[in-house]
């Protein structure tokens, strides 16, 4: 399979000479929507690369999507997708801001409300959670790609992923108990609850269901961890300020915390539809 890349929203650069190929024999589709063909409106030689061709299409292309271009007469197919840098940046920022697991998917709320009473505890949990999320996503992808999928044992995904997370949480518990005993006592039961945290389990399950590649998997894991850490930090700052405010007794504690979380969720809706690359 040869290579090709996007030049703009409507142009593709192909590393072969397609100027003599009839335009109607060129087929461009998005990998997720292989039945919907994107019309090709122009084929011209590239002015910058010798022997290359610039193809213009009728519809706007997504820089973060994957496409397949095929020339029936030549029997060739070109894979068109984002670069590694583009894929990493878009996936991390999407998981952290646009599709934040706390404020847009409402996952991990137990730990979220439990450790955000104090800023230092929230920061510590955010760092710990990000490390565990990244490592669990990495190990789970390797385990699924090289063990579960080849042996047709995908039905054991949840059990296997929980086992991976449990080992990492146990390691984090032992390390924190030795290095930062004060922070370890502040975490309390919430450190152990990371084992069954919805976000920690959702990331490897999403990667497995989408058949995500290695770069996309670790990027989603990092973005989910950073997004959760950001949510913890913002919430802890707001709750520390609220502690000094004259809140009516009926709203103190979790009621006002849910109101603040709802306001944050509304503000994060502003990132919906954000496109990072043309």
N, C-alpha and C positions, 0 to 999 in steps of 0.2 A: 504494500500500500504506500503510494507516494505521499508527499507532503504538500500542504497549502495553508495559507493564512489569510486572515481578514485584513484588508487595507482601510476600510471605512464601514459605515453602516450598510452600504449597498454594493461594495466591491470586494472581490476575492482575488488574491494573487496565487496562481498555480505555477508550479515549477516545470511545466511542459508546454509545448506549442500546440494550442488548440484552435488556432485561427482558421485552419482548414477543416475543422470538424463541424458538421451542420449543427446549428444552435439547438434545434429541436431534439437532438440526441443527447444533449447534456441534461442531467437530472440532479437537482439539488434538493435535499430533504434534511430536516432536523432529526437527529437520532431518536428522540423521544416521540416524534410524530412522523414516522417513515411513510405514512400513506398520503401525507399532504406535501405536494411538490411546490417548490418555490420557483416561480418563472424566471428564466434567464432572458434578459433583454438586449445584451450586447456582449460581444467577445472581441477583444483588441489586444495587440501585442504590448508587452510592458515596455515603457520608455526607460526604466531604470535597470531591469534585469534581462540580460540576453537569453533568448529562448523561453522566456516565461510569458504567461498570458494573464491579462486582467479581465475578469468576468464581472459584469454588472447585472444585478438582479432587481426585480421590481419591488420586493418587500424589504423592510429594514431588518438587518440581522442583529442578533444579540451577541455581544463580545464574550459573554460568559457561557454561551451554549455550545453544543457540539453538533457539527453538520457532516454530511457525507455528500460528496460530489462525484458523480460517475459519468463516464463517457462510453456509451454503449458500443460505438464503432471501434474504439481502441481497447475495450475490455479492461479499463483502468478505473480505480476508485481512489479518491483523495479524502483523507480525514482532515477536517477543519475544526479546530478547538482552541480554547484560550491557552496562553502560555502558562508555564508553571507559576511565575510571579503573579500574573493576573488571577489565576485560579486560587492561589493562597490568599491574596489580599481580599478578593471578593468574598471568599468563603468565610474567612475570619470575621470581617466586618459585618457580613450578613448575619452570622450566628450571634455576634455580640450586640449589634444594634438593631438591624432591620427585623430579624426574627429572634429577638432575645427570648430565651427559654422561660424566663420568669414573667416578664411584662407582656409578652404576646402569646405564649403557650401555657402560662400559669403552671409550670412544673417546679418542683423543688421547694414548695412553699413552707414545708415543715422546718427545714434548716434555715430558710430565708427569714421567717419570723422569729425563730428561736435565738439567733446569734446577732441580731441587729440592734440590740439594746445599747451596746457600747461600740464605739468606732474601732478600737484596737482589736477587739474580738472579731469583728466583721472583717477587718483587713487580714488577720491571721487565717480565718476560715477561707477567705477568698483565695489567698495564695495556696493553701493546702488543697482546696478543691480544684484549682486550676492544674496543679501538678498531678493530682490523682486522675482528673479527667483526661489530661493529655496522655499519660502513661496507659490508662485503661483503654483509651481509643486506639493507641498504637498496638498494644499487645493483643487486644481483641481482634483487630484487623488481621494481624499476622496469624492468630489462632484460627480465625474463620477461613482465611484465604488458603492456608497450607494444611489445615486439619479437617475442619467441619465440612467445607465445600467439597474437597476431593473425595471424602469418605461418605458423602450424602447424609451428613448428620446435622443438617440445618435445624431440625426440630429441637436440638439441644442448645440452641443459641442462648436462651435466657439463663439456663443453668450454668453454662460455661462462662458467660459474661459476668454473672453475679460472683462466680468463683474468682475470676480475675480481679474484680473490684474489691472483694473481701480480702484477698491477699495484699493488695496495695494499701487498703485502709489499715489493716493490721500492722503493716510496716510503718505507715505514717504515725500510727498511735504509739508504737514503740520508740520511734525517733523523737517525736515531740515530748514524750514522757522523760526522755533523757536530756534533750537539749533545752526545751522550754517548758518546764513543769507547770509554771504559772499559767501559761496560755493553754496547756493541756487541761488543767482543772477548769478553766473558763469555758472550754468547748463542752465539757461534760458528755452527755449522751449523744449530742449532735454530731460528734466526730464519728461515732459508730454508725449513725444513721446515714452517713454518706454511702454505705454499702448498698442500701436499697433506695438511694436517691433517684428520683425519676429522670433527672437530667443525665446522670452518670450512666444509667441503663439505656436511655433513649438514643444517645450518640452512637454507640456501636450497633444498635438495632437499626437505626436509620442508615448507617453506612452499609450494613449487610443487605438491607432491603433494596437499596439503590445500586448495589454492586459498585460502590464508589472505589476509586483508585486510592493508592497509598497517600498521595499528596492531599487529595480532597478529604480523606479520612482524618489525617492528623490535623489538617486545617480546621475542620469542623470541631474536633475535640478541643483544640486550643481556643477557638472562637467561643464555644459553649462555656468553657471555664472562665475566660476573660469577661464574658457577658454576665455570668453569675457573680463574679467578683465585683464588677461594676454595680450590679443591682444591690449587693450587700453594702457596698460603700455608700451609695446614694441614700439607701434606706436608713443606715445607721446615722448618717449626718442629720437627716430629717427627724428621726426619733429622738436624738439628743436635744435638738432644738425644741421639740414638742414637750419634752420633760420639763422645760422651764416656762411653758405657756400655761395659762389658766384654762385647762381643758375641763369641761364638765365631768363630774365623776362617772356618769354613765358611759362616757366615751373613752375613758382612760384604758390603757393596755391595748389589747388586740383590736377593739373597734376602731380606734383612731389609726392604728397601724394598717388596717385594711383600707381605710379611706386614703391614707397616704400612698399605699401601693396602687390603688385605683387611679390616683392622679398621675403617678409615674407611668402607669400603663397607657393612659391617655396621651401623655407627652411623647412616649415612644411610638405612638401611631404616626407621628410626623415623619418617621423614617420609612414608612410604607411606600413601596414603589420606587425607592431610591435606586438609581443606576450609577454604578461607580465607573464604568467604562463605556464610552460612546453608546 
